[in-house]
Amino acid sequence: MSFGENKQVSIHHVVIIGGGFGGLYAAQTLAKGPVKVTLIDKRNFHIFQPLLYQVATGGLSPTNISSPLRGILKHSKNIEVLMGEVKNIDPKQQTVQLRYRKISYDSLIVATGASHQYFGHEEWAEQAPGLKTVEDALEMRRRIFIAFESAEKETDPKKRQAWLTFAIVGGGPAGVELAGALAELAHGTLKDDFRNINTKEAKIILVQSSERILPSYSPSLSAKAKASLEELGVTVMNGTRVINMDNQTITVRCGDEVESIRAKTVLWTAGMKASAMAQILAETTGASLDKTGRVIVNPEFNVPGAENIFVIGDLANYTHQEGKPLPGVAPVAMQSGKYVARLIKSRLQEKTISPFRYWDWGNLAVIGKHAAVVDLGFLKLSGFLAWAFWMFIHVFYLLEFDNKLIVMIQWAWNYFTSGKGARMITAPGEQPSITLEENSPLPAPFEV
C-alpha cells in the first residue's frame, strides 16, 4: 500500500535497512504506530560507534558499547528484526531482495551508513585498517598489541623501533581520539608491563592533510587539541598527505618535502565513502550520487522520483538547510531517522509536518585524561570541563542502562589505575597481513 490509498486494506509496512543510529531511531519512533516495521541488519546488534576507538586501544570491551537489536526493540510488538543482508531493491514491485527471500514494503528507509575512503588506493586497506565496525576495532586492537609483543622479542633496534611506531592517518575526531588513547596506552598503561622494551619510546604520529587537525572545529580549539596531543607525546603532522604505502612504510608529502616513515602499524581514520547500497539505489531508482557515493536526496530525505524510498544518515547527501551537505555524524543520523519516521506517520494520517531542520548539538573530541575540546557554537570549552562534558554526553547516549553503568565503572577504574583491561589479542599470528577471517574456525554469519 502506498500513501493515500485505503489504509484499511492492509497495514502500512515500513522496511528499514540498517540498525545504526539512523535506522534504530527511525524504528523506535515508529514503535506502537499504525504501521508494521521490519528492521534488517547484517548484524544482530547496534554498536555505539563514537567509542569504537576505546575498543581498539583496550579501554572497553565490544560488549560494553553494543546492544542486541532484538533486546532494544522487544517491547515494540509492531517491529520485526531480521538478521540478513539486502542484495537488491525493486522500486516497481516495492520489494527488497535478501539472499533467500523477498520482502515487500510500502515505505523503505535505507540507513546503511558509510565505510572507509582510501581515495583511489584500495590496496592500502590491508595495511591500514579503518574504524567503522566492531570488527575493525578488534582488528586495530590486535595489531596494536601484537606490535608491542613483537617489539619485546625483536633484537634489532631498527626493527624494534618500527614495531613501536604507530602512524594514524586522518586528523578528524576519530583520529585525534585514537591518537590520544594510543599515547596514554604506550606512555602510561603499558610502561611497566614489558622487560625488554620501554613503551615510552613508542612513536605515535598523526598525519593530517589539512592545515590543522579537527578542521570542523574553531581554530582555537584545534590549536588546543594539537597542544594536548603533543603534551601526550604525539607527533602531529599538519598539511601532510600520504602518497604511498608499501611494506609497512608510509610515504608522506608536506609541501615540496617527501618523507618515508617506517611504521609496522598504520591506522586509518581519513575520509568516508557511502556503503554499497547507494550504488544499488542509483541503478534501480536513477538516484544521483555525490563524489563520495552518497545519495543526493530531496528535502524530505526521499529519493527523487521514488517518493516512498528514504535515505538517511551517512548515506544521504542532504544540502537543503545551508546549501552544503550535513556532516556524517551520529546526531544527523538520529535526527533524520526520527524525522522520516514522523513524516511517514503524518502522511498516513493525511497531515503535514514542519520541514526538517538539523539542530547542531556541537562538536566534541577527547584527547586524554582531563583533556578534551567541546565546540557548542555559543560555548567553547577545553581541558577538564570539556573532558567531563564529553564523558557525560557519551554515557547519556549509550542505549542500555547496564552499558551506561559498566562504562562508568570501567572509566572510573581506568582513571584511578591507568589500566586498560580489554587487551586480548583475538587472532593468532604476528604479521598484520594475517586477518581474523583467514585464521578463525568460526563459520560465516548466518544470513536470511
C-alpha positions in Angstrom: 0.0 0.0 0.0 1.3 3.5 -0.9 0.5 6.8 0.6 -3.1 8.0 0.0 -4.6 4.5 -0.5 -7.3 3.0 1.7 -5.4 2.2 4.9 -8.0 -0.5 5.9 -6.9 -2.8 3.2 -3.6 -3.7 4.9 -1.4 -2.2 7.4 1.4 0.1 6.0 4.7 -1.8 6.0 7.9 0.1 6.6 11.2 -1.7 5.9 14.3 -0.2 7.4 17.7 -1.4 6.1 20.4 -0.8 8.7 20.4 -0.8 12.6 22.8 2.0 13.2 21.8 5.4 14.7 19.5 6.4 11.8 17.7 3.1 11.3 17.3 2.4 15.0 15.9 5.9 15.9 13.5 5.6 13.0 12.3 2.2 14.2 11.9 3.5 17.8 9.9 6.5 16.5 7.6 4.1 14.6 7.1 1.8 17.6 3.4 1.5 18.6 2.5 3.4 15.5 -0.2 2.4 12.9 2.5 0.6 10.9 4.3 -2.7 10.7 8.1 -2.3 10.8 10.8 -4.7 9.6 14.3 -3.8 10.6 17.1 -5.6 8.6 20.7 -5.6 9.5 23.7 -7.8 8.8 24.5 -7.9 12.5 22.2 -8.7 15.4 23.4 -5.7 17.5 23.7 -1.9 17.5 27.2 -0.5 18.1 27.9 2.8 19.6 30.4 4.0 17.0 31.8 7.1 18.8 33.5 4.7 21.4 35.0 2.2 18.9 38.4 3.8 19.4 38.3 2.7 23.0 37.8 -0.9 22.0 40.7 -0.5 19.6 43.0 0.6 22.4 41.8 -1.8 25.0 39.9 0.6 27.2 36.5 -1.0 26.7 35.2 -4.4 25.5 32.9 -4.6 22.4 30.1 -5.8 24.7 30.3 -2.5 26.7 29.2 -0.4 23.7 26.9 -2.8 21.8 23.3 -3.7 22.4 21.2 -6.5 20.8 18.7 -5.1 18.4 16.1 -7.6 19.5 16.6 -6.6 23.1 16.3 -2.9 22.3 13.0 -3.4 20.4 11.5 -6.3 22.3 8.6 -4.3 23.7 7.7 -2.8 20.3 5.3 -5.5 19.1 4.9 -4.0 15.7 8.6 -4.3 14.9 10.2 -7.4 13.4 14.0 -7.7 13.4 15.8 -9.8 10.7 19.4 -10.6 10.5 20.4 -10.6 6.9 21.9 -8.6 4.0 19.8 -6.8 1.3 21.2 -7.7 -2.1 18.8 -5.7 -4.3 15.8 -3.3 -4.3 13.0 -3.4 -6.8 11.2 0.0 -6.7 8.5 -1.0 -9.1 7.5 -4.2 -7.2 8.3 -2.5 -3.9 10.4 -5.4 -2.7 13.9 -5.8 -1.1 15.8 -9.0 -2.0 17.6 -10.8 0.7 19.7 -13.9 -0.1 16.8 -16.4 0.4 13.7 -14.3 0.3 11.9 -11.1 -0.8 10.2 -8.7 1.5 7.5 -6.3 0.3 7.4 -2.7 1.6 5.2 0.3 1.4 7.9 2.7 2.7 11.6 1.9 2.6 14.2 3.6 4.8 17.8 3.0 3.8 20.3 3.7 6.6 23.4 1.6 5.8 25.9 4.2 6.6 29.4 4.6 5.2 32.8 2.8 5.1 36.4 3.8 4.7 37.6 6.0 1.9 41.1 5.4 0.6 40.9 7.9 -2.2 41.5 5.5 -5.0 44.1 3.4 -3.2 42.0 0.5 -2.0 45.2 -1.6 -1.8 46.1 0.4 1.3 43.2 -1.2 3.2 45.1 -4.3 4.0 48.0 -2.4 5.6 45.9 0.4 7.2 42.5 -0.8 8.6 39.8 1.7 9.2 37.5 2.2 12.2 33.8 1.9 11.3 32.7 -1.5 12.8 33.4 -3.6 15.8 35.4 -6.0 13.6 37.5 -3.0 12.6 38.1 -2.1 16.2 39.1 -5.6 17.1 41.5 -5.8 14.2 43.1 -2.5 15.2 43.4 -3.8 18.8 45.0 -7.0 17.6 47.6 -5.1 15.5 48.4 -2.6 18.3 49.1 -5.2 20.9 50.9 -7.5 18.5 53.2 -4.6 17.8 54.2 -4.3 21.4 54.6 -8.1 21.8 56.7 -8.3 18.6 58.9 -5.4 19.8 59.5 -7.2 23.1 61.0 -10.1 21.1 62.9 -8.1 18.5 66.7 -7.8 19.0 67.4 -5.5 16.0 67.0 -1.9 17.3 65.7 -0.5 13.9 63.1 -3.3 13.6 62.1 -2.8 17.2 61.5 0.9 16.6 59.4 0.1 13.5 57.2 -2.1 15.7 57.0 0.8 18.2 56.0 3.3 15.6 52.3 3.9 15.0 51.0 6.1 12.2 47.4 7.3 12.3 46.1 8.8 9.0 43.3 11.4 9.5 43.1 14.2 12.0 39.3 14.4 12.5 37.7 13.5 15.8 38.3 9.7 15.4 42.0 10.2 14.6 42.5 12.6 17.4 40.8 10.4 19.9 42.6 7.3 18.7 46.0 9.1 18.8 45.4 10.3 22.4 44.2 6.9 23.6 47.2 5.2 22.0 49.6 7.6 23.5 48.2 7.1 27.0 48.3 3.3 26.4 52.0 3.3 25.4 53.3 6.0 27.7 51.2 5.1 30.7 49.3 1.9 30.9 52.0 -0.4 29.4 55.1 1.3 30.8 55.8 -1.4 33.4 54.4 -4.4 31.6 57.4 -5.3 29.4 61.0 -6.2 30.3 63.0 -5.7 27.0 61.4 -2.5 25.7 60.5 0.9 27.1 57.0 1.5 25.8 57.5 5.3 26.5 59.8 5.2 23.4 56.8 4.4 21.2 56.2 7.0 18.5 52.6 8.0 17.7 52.4 10.0 14.5 49.1 11.7 13.4 49.1 12.6 9.7 46.5 15.2 8.7 46.2 16.5 5.1 44.6 19.9 6.0 46.5 22.7 7.8 45.0 21.8 11.2 43.5 18.9 13.0 39.8 18.9 13.8 39.2 21.2 10.8 35.4 21.5 11.6 36.2 23.0 15.0 37.2 26.6 15.7 40.9 27.3 15.1 41.5 28.0 18.8 40.1 24.6 19.8 42.1 22.9 17.0 45.3 24.5 18.4 44.4 23.4 21.9 43.8 19.9 20.8 47.2 19.8 19.0 48.9 21.1 22.1 47.2 18.4 24.2 48.3 15.7 21.8 51.9 16.9 21.8 51.9 17.0 25.6 51.0 13.3 25.4 53.9 12.7 23.1 52.0 12.5 19.8 53.8 14.0 16.7 51.2 15.9 14.7 52.0 16.4 11.0 49.6 19.0 9.6 49.4 19.8 5.9 50.8 16.4 5.2 49.4 13.9 2.7 50.1 10.2 2.4 51.2 9.4 -1.1 52.2 5.8 -0.8 52.2 2.7 1.5 54.4 -0.2 0.9 55.8 -3.0 3.2 55.0 -1.2 6.5 56.5 2.1 5.2 54.3 5.1 4.5 55.5 7.9 2.3 54.2 11.4 3.0 54.4 14.8 1.3 54.4 18.1 3.1 54.7 20.9 0.6 57.7 20.0 -1.6 59.2 17.7 1.0 58.8 13.9 0.8 59.4 11.7 3.8 59.3 7.9 4.4 58.2 6.7 7.8 58.9 3.1 8.8 55.8 2.0 10.8 54.6 -1.5 11.3 51.2 -0.3 12.4 49.2 2.1 10.3 45.7 3.0 11.3 43.2 4.8 9.0 40.6 7.4 10.1 40.6 9.6 7.0 37.6 10.0 4.7 34.5 8.1 4.2 32.6 6.6 1.3 28.9 5.5 1.1 28.0 1.9 1.6 27.3 -0.3 -1.5 23.6 0.2 -1.0 24.0 3.7 -2.6 25.1 2.1 -5.9 22.1 -0.3 -5.8 19.8 2.7 -5.3 21.5 4.5 -8.2 21.0 1.6 -10.5 17.4 0.8 -9.5 15.9 4.3 -9.0 18.2 6.5 -11.0 19.3 8.3 -7.9 22.3 10.7 -8.3 25.4 10.2 -6.2 28.0 12.6 -5.0 31.7 12.1 -5.3 31.8 10.0 -2.1 28.9 7.9 -3.3 26.2 9.3 -1.1 22.7 9.6 -2.4 21.5 13.1 -3.2 18.1 13.4 -1.5 15.1 15.7 -1.6 14.2 18.0 1.4 12.2 15.1 2.9 15.1 12.7 2.5 13.4 10.7 -0.2 15.0 9.7 -3.5 13.9 11.9 -6.4 11.3 10.0 -8.4 10.8 7.5 -5.6 8.6 9.2 -3.0 8.4 6.2 -0.6 12.2 5.5 -0.6 14.1 7.5 2.1 17.8 7.7 2.6 19.2 8.9 5.9 22.4 9.3 8.0 25.8 8.9 6.4 24.4 7.5 3.2 22.5 10.7 2.4 23.8 13.9 0.8 21.3 16.5 2.3 22.0 20.1 1.2 18.7 21.7 1.8 19.5 23.6 5.0 22.6 25.7 4.4 23.5 24.7 0.9 26.2 22.2 2.0 25.8 18.5 2.9 25.1 17.7 6.6 28.1 16.1 8.3 28.4 12.4 8.7 27.9 12.3 12.5 25.6 10.5 14.8 23.3 13.4 15.6 22.4 13.8 11.9 21.5 10.2 11.7 19.4 10.3 14.8 17.5 13.4 13.8 17.0 12.3 10.2 15.7 8.9 11.4 13.2 10.5 13.7 12.1 13.0 11.1 11.4 10.4 8.4 9.5 8.2 10.8 7.3 11.2 11.8 6.9 12.1 8.2 5.6 8.6 7.3 3.1 8.6 10.2 1.9 12.1 9.3 1.3 11.1 5.6 -0.7 8.1 6.7 -2.8 10.4 8.8 -3.0 12.9 5.9 -1.3 15.6 7.9 1.8 17.7 7.3 4.8 18.4 9.5 7.4 21.2 9.5 10.3 20.9 7.1 13.4 19.1 8.5 15.9 21.2 10.3 19.1 19.8 11.8 20.0 21.1 15.2 23.7 21.1 15.6 24.5 19.8 19.1 28.1 20.8 18.8 31.4 19.0 18.3 33.2 17.0 21.0 36.6 15.3 21.0 38.5 13.8 23.8 42.3 13.7 23.8 43.2 12.1 27.1 42.7 12.2 30.8 41.4 15.8 31.7 41.9 16.8 28.0 39.1 17.4 25.5 37.6 20.1 23.3 33.9 21.0 23.1 32.5 23.4 20.5 28.9 24.2 21.1 28.9 27.3 18.9 27.8 29.6 21.7 30.2 28.0 24.1 33.7 26.6 23.6 35.4 24.5 26.3 38.7 22.8 26.7 40.5 21.0 29.5 38.8 19.3 32.5 35.3 20.8 32.0 35.3 19.7 28.3 36.5 16.3 29.4 33.7 15.9 32.0 31.1 17.1 29.5 32.3 14.7 26.9 32.1 11.8 29.3 28.6 12.7 30.4 27.3 13.0 26.8 28.7 9.7 25.7 27.3 7.8 28.7 23.9 9.6 28.3 23.6 8.3 24.7 24.5 4.7 25.3 21.3 2.8 24.8 21.0 0.4 27.7 21.3 1.0 31.5 23.7 -1.9 32.0 26.1 -0.4 29.4 25.9 3.0 31.0 26.8 1.5 34.4 29.6 -0.7 33.1 31.2 2.0 31.1 31.1 4.4 34.0 32.7 1.8 36.3 35.3 0.9 33.7 36.2 4.6 33.1 36.4 5.2 36.8 38.8 2.2 37.2 40.8 3.4 34.2 41.0 6.9 35.7 42.4 5.8 39.1 44.6 3.0 37.9 45.5 4.0 34.3 44.6 0.4 33.5 43.0 -0.9 30.3 41.8 -4.4 30.8 40.4 -5.4 27.4 43.8 -6.2 25.8 43.1 -9.6 24.4 44.8 -10.5 21.1 41.9 -12.4 19.5 43.6 -14.0 16.4 46.9 -15.9 16.1 49.9 -14.7 14.3 52.2 -11.7 14.5 52.0 -10.2 11.0 49.4 -7.5 10.2 48.6 -9.3 7.0 47.0 -12.2 8.9 43.4 -11.5 9.5 40.8 -13.0 11.8 38.8 -14.3 8.8 41.8 -16.3 7.5 42.6 -17.9 10.8 39.3 -18.3 12.7 37.5 -21.6 12.6 34.2 -19.7 13.1 31.6 -20.1 10.3 30.4 -17.2 8.3 27.5 -15.2 9.8 24.0 -16.7 9.2 22.1 -14.8 6.6 18.4 -14.7 5.9 
